[in-house]
Amino acid sequence: MKKILPMTMLLAAFGAHGQELDYAQLIPNVAAFKATNYSLAYNNLFDSTIPGVFEKGPSTFPVYSPKWQNGTFVSTLSGLGYNFSRDPRIQFGLRMTIEGARDEYLKRDDYLTPRIRNANDASTLLESGAYLNYYINPNYALLSSIKYGTGLDRNGVFVSVGGQATTKFATNHRFTARFSANWANGSYLQSYFGVNSLQAGASNFGPFAPSSSLTDIKIGASWQWNIDTNWSLTTGASYKHLFGDANNSLNFQKSPMTIYSSASFRF
């Protein structure tokens, strides 16, 4: 029987909290259970890594990730997209992700006058993009992606390149290490790290117009325990260090860290 996923479920999976990954993380077809694979998880996240945010606390949210062997996928974390490749070593395609609405991107409300406090609020944005993943072998992969459409003027560009290495150190336990280098254009950096004339006039800060540059280097590691063929537990952390104009901005989180844990059921 063909399974039909309700549109409401698609939207819930696609846009919850804007916690999408830099990369599209897909199960290779050779590792898939069946023609349609579903994964349901519940994530606990302590995140201080949102660009330009002075401080962010813990949050919890569900993750629903169906993937079809024809290449279609929809996920809270990887977005809505399509994998054009039929080679198990390569994944490439197009995807869309949602950047959640945020009040005052720069989170400088304490420094702004009431008349200007909401001037830089941003509504939910739909980003388009592409990705390319190459699996050297089942344990090592090179990852890359590009996203367009973020920022206050909706023409921000964000590019990520990196890789991951996975090792099995017990029957049902796997350890994964990841790294990435991220680049953004001036529009993206202005939205998250810049100070425009309106903000400068309503605060003690001078104007700051960052230019396109490398924004950060990120490293992370996670441990996954596969309890059985369906259930798994994952915990991990990532550390990011800002560079260039992002580091020279007024952002107080120069080296933010994310800690997360999740329980997932695959069916």
Secondary structure, 3 states (H helix, E strand, C coil): CCCCCCHHHHHHHHHHHHCCCCCCCCCCHHHCCCCEECEEEEEEEEECCCCCCCCCCEEEEEEECCEECCCEEEECCCEEEEECCCCCCEEEEEEEEEECCECCCCCCHHHCCHHHCCCCCECCEEEEEEEEEEEEECCEEEEEEEEEEECCCCCEEEEEEEEEEEEEEECCEEEEEEEEEEEECHHHHHHHHCECHHHHHCCCCCCECCCCEEEEEEEEEEEEEECCCCEEEEEEEEEEEECHHHHHCCCCCCCCEEEEEEEEEEC
